[in-house]
Amino acid sequence: MNVESLERAKAELATLPLVAADLMTYELMPVTPLGLLIQGK
């Protein structure tokens, strides 16, 4: 999912039927671009 913040991701996921019905839970974590990891920065 490509969003600007965790709050935006949570809002998007809250619209899914299984999430809205409390039948599915999830965990979110921010990630950095992989290019930075490959370069060792």
DSSP file (Angstrom, degrees, kcal/mol; ACC not computed):
  #  RESIDUE AA STRUCTURE BP1 BP2  ACC     N-H-->O    O-->H-N    N-H-->O    O-->H-N    TCO  KAPPA ALPHA  PHI   PSI    X-CA   Y-CA   Z-CA
    1    1 A M              0   0    0      0, 0.0     2,-0.8     0, 0.0     8,-0.1   0.000 360.0 360.0 360.0 129.6    0.0    0.0    0.0
    2    2 A N        +     0   0    0      7,-0.0     2,-0.3     2,-0.0     0, 0.0  -0.844 360.0 139.8-109.6  96.7    1.5    3.3   -1.0
    3    3 A V        -     0   0    0     -2,-0.8     3,-0.1     1,-0.0     6,-0.0  -0.871  57.0-120.5-133.2 166.1    0.2    6.1    1.3
    4    4 A E  S    S+     0   0    0     -2,-0.3     2,-0.3     1,-0.1     3,-0.1   0.688  89.3  11.1 -83.4 -19.2    1.7    9.1    3.0
    5    5 A S     >  -     0   0    0      1,-0.1     4,-1.8    25,-0.0     5,-0.1  -0.980  69.9-112.4-153.8 163.1    1.0    8.1    6.6
    6    6 A L  H  > S+     0   0    0     -2,-0.3     4,-2.6     1,-0.2     5,-0.2   0.857 116.6  58.1 -65.0 -35.1   -0.1    5.2    8.8
    7    7 A E  H  > S+     0   0    0      1,-0.2     4,-2.1     2,-0.2    -1,-0.2   0.898 105.7  48.9 -62.3 -39.9   -3.3    7.1    9.6
    8    8 A R  H  > S+     0   0    0      2,-0.2     4,-2.2     1,-0.2    -1,-0.2   0.898 110.8  50.4 -66.5 -40.5   -4.2    7.2    5.9
    9    9 A A  H  X S+     0   0    0     -4,-1.8     4,-2.6     2,-0.2    -2,-0.2   0.916 110.2  49.9 -63.3 -43.2   -3.5    3.5    5.6
   10   10 A K  H  X S+     0   0    0     -4,-2.6     4,-2.0     1,-0.2    -2,-0.2   0.899 110.1  50.7 -62.5 -40.3   -5.8    2.8    8.6
   11   11 A A  H  X S+     0   0    0     -4,-2.1     4,-0.5     2,-0.2    -1,-0.2   0.900 111.5  47.9 -64.7 -40.5   -8.5    4.9    7.1
   12   12 A E  H >< S+     0   0    0     -4,-2.2     3,-1.2     1,-0.2     4,-0.3   0.932 113.2  47.2 -65.3 -45.4   -8.3    3.0    3.7
   13   13 A L  H >< S+     0   0    0     -4,-2.6     3,-1.7     1,-0.2     6,-0.3   0.814 100.3  67.4 -67.5 -29.5   -8.3   -0.4    5.4
   14   14 A A  H 3< S+     0   0    0     -4,-2.0    -1,-0.2     1,-0.3    -2,-0.2   0.704  92.2  62.8 -63.9 -18.8  -11.3    0.6    7.6
   15   15 A T  T << S+     0   0    0     -3,-1.2    -1,-0.3    -4,-0.5    -2,-0.2   0.619  78.7 104.2 -82.1 -12.4  -13.4    0.7    4.4
   16   16 A L  S <> S-     0   0    0     -3,-1.7     4,-2.8    -4,-0.3     3,-0.3  -0.483  77.8-127.3 -70.8 138.9  -12.9   -3.0    3.7
   17   17 A P  H  > S+     0   0    0      0, 0.0     4,-1.8     0, 0.0     6,-0.2   0.871 106.3  49.3 -56.9 -42.2  -15.9   -5.2    4.6
   18   18 A L  H  4>S+     0   0    0      2,-0.2     5,-2.9     1,-0.2     6,-1.0   0.862 114.6  45.3 -68.3 -33.8  -14.1   -7.7    6.8
   19   19 A V  H >45S+     0   0    0     -3,-0.3     3,-1.8    -6,-0.3    -1,-0.2   0.923 111.7  51.7 -72.0 -45.2  -12.4   -4.9    8.8
   20   20 A A  H 3<5S+     0   0    0     -4,-2.8    -2,-0.2     1,-0.3    -1,-0.2   0.829 110.9  48.7 -61.3 -32.4  -15.6   -2.9    9.1
   21   21 A A  T 3<5S-     0   0    0     -4,-1.8    -1,-0.3    -5,-0.2    -2,-0.2   0.329 114.2-118.6 -88.7   7.2  -17.4   -6.0   10.4
   22   22 A D  T < 5S+     0   0    0     -3,-1.8    -3,-0.2     2,-0.1    -2,-0.1   0.813  82.2 120.2  57.5  33.7  -14.5   -6.7   12.9
   23   23 A L      < +     0   0    0     -5,-2.9     2,-0.4    -6,-0.2    -4,-0.2   0.478  69.2  44.0-100.3  -6.2  -13.8  -10.0   11.3
   24   24 A M        -     0   0    0     -6,-1.0     2,-0.3    -5,-0.1    -1,-0.2  -1.000  62.4-169.8-140.8 138.4  -10.2   -9.2   10.3
   25   25 A T        -     0   0    0     -2,-0.4     2,-0.3    -3,-0.1    -6,-0.0  -0.827   9.8-178.0-120.6 165.5   -7.4   -7.5   12.2
   26   26 A Y        -     0   0    0     -2,-0.3     2,-0.4    -7,-0.0    -2,-0.0  -0.975  20.7-135.2-155.9 163.5   -4.1   -6.2   10.9
   27   27 A E        -     0   0    0     -2,-0.3     2,-0.4     2,-0.0    -2,-0.0  -0.984  18.9-158.7-124.8 138.9   -0.8   -4.6   11.9
   28   28 A L        +     0   0    0     -2,-0.4   -22,-0.0     2,-0.0    -2,-0.0  -0.912  10.8 177.8-117.3 145.7    0.8   -1.8   10.0
   29   29 A M        -     0   0    0     -2,-0.4     2,-0.1   -23,-0.0    -2,-0.0  -0.989  30.2-116.7-144.4 138.3    4.4   -0.7   10.1
   30   30 A P        -     0   0    0      0, 0.0     2,-0.3     0, 0.0   -25,-0.0  -0.454  31.7-164.6 -71.8 144.8    6.2    2.0    8.1
   31   31 A V        -     0   0    0     -2,-0.1     3,-0.1     0, 0.0    -2,-0.0  -0.899  11.4-132.8-126.2 158.3    8.9    0.9    5.7
   32   32 A T        -     0   0    0     -2,-0.3     5,-0.1     1,-0.1     2,-0.0  -0.676  42.9 -78.7-103.8 162.2   11.6    2.9    4.0
   33   33 A P    >>  -     0   0    0      0, 0.0     3,-1.0     0, 0.0     4,-0.8  -0.351  37.4-130.8 -59.1 139.2   12.5    2.6    0.3
   34   34 A L  H 3> S+     0   0    0      1,-0.2     4,-2.3     2,-0.2     3,-0.3   0.772 100.7  72.0 -65.4 -26.3   14.6   -0.5   -0.4
   35   35 A G  H 3> S+     0   0    0      1,-0.2     4,-1.9     2,-0.2    -1,-0.2   0.863  94.4  53.7 -58.5 -36.6   17.2    1.5   -2.3
   36   36 A L  H <>>S+     0   0    0     -3,-1.0     5,-2.1     1,-0.2     4,-0.5   0.860 108.8  48.9 -67.0 -35.1   18.4    3.0    1.0
   37   37 A L  H ><5S+     0   0    0     -4,-0.8     3,-0.6    -3,-0.3    -2,-0.2   0.896 110.2  50.5 -70.4 -39.8   18.9   -0.4    2.5
   38   38 A I  H 3<5S+     0   0    0     -4,-2.3    -2,-0.2     1,-0.2    -1,-0.2   0.881 109.9  50.2 -66.2 -37.6   20.8   -1.7   -0.5
   39   39 A Q  H 3<5S-     0   0    0     -4,-1.9    -1,-0.2    -5,-0.2    -2,-0.2   0.595 112.1-121.0 -77.9 -10.2   23.1    1.3   -0.5
   40   40 A G  T <<5       0   0    0     -3,-0.6    -3,-0.2    -4,-0.5    -2,-0.1   0.751 360.0 360.0  79.0  24.2   23.8    0.8    3.2
   41   41 A K      <       0   0    0     -5,-2.1    -4,-0.2    -6,-0.2    -5,-0.1   0.435 360.0 360.0 -94.2 360.0   22.6    4.2    4.3
